[in-house]
Amino acid sequence: MERKAFLDQEPPPGYVAGLGRGATGFTTQADVGTGRIVPASFSDEESDDEDFVDDRFKDADETENGLNGFKEKDDSDNEADQVFAEIEERLKRRNKRKNEVQEDEEPLDEIKKNFQELKKNLTSISEEEWFNLPESGDLTRKNKRARLEEQQQQRFYAVPDSVINGVVADTMETSNSIDVTKISVAKDRLLGLRLDEQLDTEGNDVQEYLDSLKEQEDFSAKFGDINRARLILNSLRKTEPHRGSSWIASARLEEQSKNFSKAKELIMQGCKMCPRDENVWLERIRLNKTTDTTLCKIIVTEGLQYNVKSVKLWLQAIDLENESFSRKRILRKALENLPRSVPLWRRMIEEESSQEEKLKLLTKAVELIPDNSELCVDYIRMEQKHNLERAKLFLKDSLTKIPQSVDLTLLSCEIKEYEQNSGNEPTSTEILSIVFLDVLQSLKNQDKKLTFKEWLKYCEEYEKKGEYKNLVKVIIENTVTFGFEDVPEPELVATVNKIAYEYEGTELARLSSLIYYALTEKFPFNSSAWKSFINHDKSGIEDRFEKCLDKNPTWVEFWISYNSTLLKNGNIEKARDVLDRATKHNPRDPKLIVKSIEFCFNGPNRTESLELIEKGIAKFPELKIFYVYKIKISDALKISSNKLLQVCDDGISKHSKAEEMYLLKSEILIKGGDIDTARTTLEQGITNCSQSLSLRLKLCFLDEFKMRIITRARTVLELAVTEIKSDLTWFELIRFENRNRSKEDAQIVLSKALQKHPSSVLLLILRIQFEERASKRRNLYIEALKKTNEDKLLVSVIAHNLWRRDGKPEKAFKFFKQSLESSVENGDILSIYYNFIRKNGSPEQLQDFWTTVDKIDKDQLKKGYYWIQETQDLTPWKQTEEMIENTARKLDNDLIYV
């Protein structure tokens, strides 16, 4: 079908499509001002006449009454007419205001034309002007919330000058724009990834991580300041061109920025400007040493022409030579110019391999430099091997010239021991000690007094060389208190013991033994000094015990420890003899009677132990310990239950306030199946011992596990919480709720408990164990360690979690080592570590563990939730190894203490 031609033509002015068919069209805001032009078909020639009225719309005149014209108007009609008249009047006023506004407004067509002209003018605006147009901001409160949320998500960083300078100086990057928001987001992500990697890395060392961050920070700062430093140093070189430090600093700056050619060029100019500065030549040699040795030789030769008295340049020239002959030649030439240089003489002596030649050189050196103590010491030590008398004379002469030299004065002791070792004099530390005291006096006259640590440095040198062993002993014995004159004895002993402990297990282990011995000689009645001396080494331990007890026969703890050591070594007869001697010196000490009872119980004739118990009860009726052991031994000897209960009743009658009596009796009744009587016994004990937590826990155990009355068991624990102010009561209540209700209920109780005991180790352990997410546990570890000052039990639990819950045994091993570094008082720590080492450690590590346990005194282990339970049963005098294994079985699960 052919397209009509009029469709491609412009419509006539005022054309409205479909208006002839009765369509009214529609108007827009643009059409309001001018109105619509009426089509010609609807216009009339007389349309401009104001009086023109269309007859079709002409109302009836006043003469025409209409249908109701004959009727008279009543009041309602008048009222209606009045209302309609008011409406028409109001409409007229409104239309009048609207017409007035339209007449005053500028026609919109003219406004359109103005905008069209402005749009045409936009073609003349440059791209730079367009981009510099200001953004229209949101000045209303419409999007305030969204805007605030966007601001919270953004992070802004103050950029330091070093970063700006670094970006300017970096010629490799030519980026025109930097999105700071993207940089901040990237930094956050990168930091998060690094922190996660550090937390997940096994064997993470916090100090190494901090050091690496410090290095990155230092590098960034240096990189950013290079450009500024260049400008400063350039100015310094111009203002003070003959100052060598400016040239050296400039060269090193370029070296740090990897601009080696520029560094070499600058230092070469520095050599020209400062030829008399040896440091500039040395810096130039250093920069070229790794690349061109021949050039370095040329440089050092040129430098020596200007600085012939420079010892450093001569030594540098010697180091550049590979052959001994060339080095000696340069040394001779150097000594011609610097005959009194000690470093050159010492270097010359080192180059000689013959002892005779060395002695000749030393002889010449001390003639030229008689006031140098180092050369004199070397000469005397070498001369005494050839001519002892000459060495003595030279030493005497040197001491008159250099009386304040410690090395020279100490040579008199070396010569004395050398004479004793060569057979000229009998070996005697007493004589050597007298000579050393003279040395101390001569140094004191010169106001020269060294501390013990300073004297130890001389001992370390002798010990490393394997020389003058007696002199080392004499020095330590006579100087062990030097520098601690104003320190109290207990603190002094603890400090020196710590110094000695640092030498244990090293090549200087002999020094630790000598220090311990010296302390016992200075303080023969100090138990800490003797304890360290006795326990530092197994070899010779019996002799050390004998020395200690000869001087201190009333120290019962040492007698008992001596007896235990002999029993471990299998020396039964000597152990019995030690007990007899101890009892002879301390006949009224109950600890020795208990030890004798234990000795008899573990022997072939156990019944003798009951006789000793009766003697103990007769001597010390006020002590409950004998009744406790009487009950335990009677049970072990399988005495009838009636007699055993009678023994318990006797103990209760004598010691009604002792919780152990009620616990042991209840244990015997439970063992016999009499649960009700056992419960009655425990209630009686709680009445007499109202603050005994052990009795309440035992009663709760009966109600919960034996009688299955959960409500009554909970009541017992809740009463204990209110009456006994202890974190252990809360600990038991939380575990009870976790067993019988839910974990959520237990956590509610835990929150209340932590408010009352925020630093409780047991409660913090429960808080950690209840947390299932590893990331949350890490935060709890840090918080708990701060609150408990890195408690050893807490460290062990963290190590256990790293092993069992996180699968990181290597990292766990490091935590376990930290928990066992010093003395251990908590038996649970040993048991937790034992579970770990027997499943993850080597046989050697397991053997080392038992060796460590052997060194621990069983009486020292007095803490531990499960460990205390192990000590409260009916079996007397368990071995430490057995107790560790039993406790370890209770702790062998993923969530310990829960």
Protein Blocks (a to p, Z undefined) as FASTA:
>chain_A
ZZdfklmpccdehiaehklnopabjadfklmmnopaddfklgcfklmpmklccfklpccd
fklnbjmlmpccdfklmmmmmmmmmmmmmmmmmmmmmmmmmmmpccfklmmmmmmmmmmm
mmmpcfklmmmpccdddfbfklmmmmmmmmmmpccddddfklmmmmmmmmkbccfbdcfk
lmmmmmmmmmmmmmmmmmmpghiafklmmmmmmmmmmmmmmmmmmmmmmmmmmmmmmmmm
mbmklmmmmmmmmmmnopaklmmmmmmmmmmmmmmbmklmmmmmmmmmmmommlmmmmmm
mmmmmmmmlmklmmmmmmmpmbfklmmmmmmmmmmmmmmbmklmmmmmmmpmbfklmmmm
mmmmmmmmmmbmklmmmmmmmmmmmmmmlmmmmmmmmmmmmmmbmklmmmmmmmmmmmmm
nopaccdfklmmmmmmmmmmmmmmnopacdfklmmmmmmmmmmnopakllmmmmmmmmmm
goilmgcfklmmmmmmmmmmmmgopaklmmmmmmmmmmmmmmmmbfklmmmmmmmpmghk
lmmmmmmmmmmmmlmklmmmmmmmmmmnopaklmmmmmmmmmmmmmmbmklmmmmmmmmm
mmmblmlmmmmmmmmmmmmmmbmklmmmmmmmmmmnopafklmmmmmmmmmmmmmmbmkl
mmmmmmmmmmnopamlmmmmmmmmmmmmmmlmklmmmmmmmmmmmnopaklmmmmmmmmm
mmmccfklmmmmmmmmmmmmcmklmmmmmmmmmmmmmmbmklmmmmmmmpmbfklmmmmm
mmmmmmnoopaklmmmmmmmmmmmnopaklmmmmmmmmmmmccfbfklmmmmmmmmmmmm
cfklmmmmmmmmmmpcfklmmgdjklmmmmmmmbehiafklmmmmmmmmmmcfbghZZ
